[in-house]
Structure formats: structure tokens, C-alpha cells
């Protein structure tokens, strides 16, 4: 039996969504973030040394990293669903987006979150202006331009095809959901600025499997 080690408000939500799209049976083991640090609890290290989510177990297999998990589940349990045929341009695009989501799109969004917290974290009055100034400068000069570069690129890509890998919904769209939801929550992805990306989010949020995953995974917010 596949078990998803599910951390609230994390990338593991899209693994639940994938499993619902594939109509595969699975169990959920829940973990909650520390309310002060927002970090995963130490219990996750008992499953995987890095103590991060998502992690799945499938028999003796323990597998981390969203892209690897998605490829494994779709390839070994999906019966060919949600992965384009091998050797096609669509399959290459699907593979590209599976890697791009975490390798390129998420780093500037993570930096945005870090520097937003640096700017607002409690500090002695004589240090606070320095921290806020540094955080603001880094965001304005590097982080925000990088995010804009990626969002402009992604908006352009969705002018070519309705889904990231082509004409059909694939695992690539599940993988890309998290950075786009993060951008919507913290980086200016709005319908006015990025209509195609906003429409993509509306379409995935309306999918029955997405809704079922929310019901099973619990409250989910990426901000």
C-alpha cells in the first residue's frame, strides 16, 4: 500500500492530488508544522533522513522529492496515465517541467519568503532598520526581478498550449501547481498581470481530483 507522509501546507498536497487523479488507493500519515518555526516535525526524520515532505512509502521503498515521486507513481502505478508517450515532444516537455518546477521556479519564491520574514521578524530597535533595509534591497534588486522573469516566461508558455506539456493535462501540471500557488500567495501572480497563469490555477482548482485531495489532506494555503 502506498503511504503519503503528508505535511500540512506543503508540496505533499500535490502528491495526494496525483493519487486522486490516478484513482489509486493510499493511506495518509499526517504531520503538522511547528507553529513558531513553520518547520516540519522531527518525526519525519524517522521516515527520511532529511525530514522533509513529501515522502512516500510503497512496501520497502522510501521515496522523497516531488518530481521523483510523481514520475514513480505515474510510471509504475498509473498505467500510462498523466505521462505522455515516451519519445514524443510532449514527454520531453513533461520531463522538463517536472524538473523546472523545483530546480528553477521555486528558489526565487523561497528567497521571497525568507526575506519577507527577515523584514518582519522581531529584533532590537537598533538592528531592525538594518535588517529591513537589507531584506528590501535584496528583494527589489534580485528576488523580485527573478520572479518576474519566471512568471513572464510561464505566462508566455501557456499562450502556446493550454497545459504545460501540450494539449492534454499531465503530471507536469500537477508538479507546476505548487510554484504557481506560491507565486499567487506571495509574488504578485494576479489575473490582471498574468491572466493565463491565473486561469491555469482556476482550472486545476476546479478539478474533482484536486477537490478530493483537499478534503483528505486538510486545510491548504501556500503564502
Buried (B, 14 or more C-beta within 10 A) or exposed (E): EBBBBBBBBBBBBBBBBBBBBBEBEBEBBEBEBEEEEEEBEEEBEEBBEEBBBBBBBBEEEBBBBBBEBBBBBBBEBBEEEBBBEEEEEBBEBBBBBBEBBBEBBBBBBBBBBBBBEBBEEEEEEEEBEEBBEEBBEBBEEEBBEBBBEBBEEBBEBBEEEBBBBBEEBBBBBBBBBBBBBBBBEBBBBEEEEBEBBBEBBEBBEEBEBBEBBBEBBBEBEBE
